[in-house]
Amino acid sequence: MMKKLYYSIGEVSDLTGVEAHVLRYWETIFDDLSPKKNRSGNRNYSDSDLTLIFTLKELIHEKKYSTAGAKKFLEEKAARSSSVQTSAALPADVRRDLEEIRSFLSTLSEKI
């Protein structure tokens, strides 16, 4: 079976088990969920949209997060991810210095 580039809202609803009206509602809350629309105004969901929808379904339906809680969770996850990318971009000597500072602070906090 060939993988599709885009999926209709009906297909996404069938694939994810999330009703179409819920998908439209989530679009108003989660900025990262913004499927492209064709000339007719129909939504075209990408694979990354599907991944996000499955994550939202897990957070909201299974783990019982509120939509605000799910949004905060995703924002914090994105911040952690960008923080990791930023530290990986630092020169080795700077990373080493930061690790030494972290170790020093950790030892200091244990003594307090």
ChimeraX attribute file (.defattr): number of C-alpha atoms within 10 A of each C-alpha:
attribute: neighborCount
match mode: 1-to-1
recipient: residues
	/A:1	3
	/A:2	4
	/A:3	6
	/A:4	9
	/A:5	9
	/A:6	17
	/A:7	18
	/A:8	16
	/A:9	20
	/A:10	13
	/A:11	14
	/A:12	21
	/A:13	18
	/A:14	12
	/A:15	12
	/A:16	14
	/A:17	12
	/A:18	18
	/A:19	13
	/A:20	16
	/A:21	11
	/A:22	10
	/A:23	15
	/A:24	15
	/A:25	10
	/A:26	17
	/A:27	14
	/A:28	10
	/A:29	12
	/A:30	16
	/A:31	9
	/A:32	12
	/A:33	19
	/A:34	16
	/A:35	20
	/A:36	14
	/A:37	12
	/A:38	9
	/A:39	7
	/A:40	6
	/A:41	8
	/A:42	12
	/A:43	18
	/A:44	18
	/A:45	21
	/A:46	19
	/A:47	13
	/A:48	12
	/A:49	19
	/A:50	19
	/A:51	12
	/A:52	16
	/A:53	20
	/A:54	16
	/A:55	14
	/A:56	21
	/A:57	18
	/A:58	14
	/A:59	19
	/A:60	16
	/A:61	12
	/A:62	9
	/A:63	11
	/A:64	12
	/A:65	17
	/A:66	12
	/A:67	15
	/A:68	12
	/A:69	13
	/A:70	20
	/A:71	17
	/A:72	13
	/A:73	14
	/A:74	18
	/A:75	12
	/A:76	12
	/A:77	12
	/A:78	12
	/A:79	12
	/A:80	12
	/A:81	11
	/A:82	12
	/A:83	12
	/A:84	11
	/A:85	11
	/A:86	10
	/A:87	13
	/A:88	11
	/A:89	10
	/A:90	11
	/A:91	9
	/A:92	11
	/A:93	9
	/A:94	11
	/A:95	14
	/A:96	12
	/A:97	11
	/A:98	13
	/A:99	12
	/A:100	12
	/A:101	12
	/A:102	12
	/A:103	12
	/A:104	11
	/A:105	12
	/A:106	11
	/A:107	11
	/A:108	10
	/A:109	9
	/A:110	7
	/A:111	7
	/A:112	5
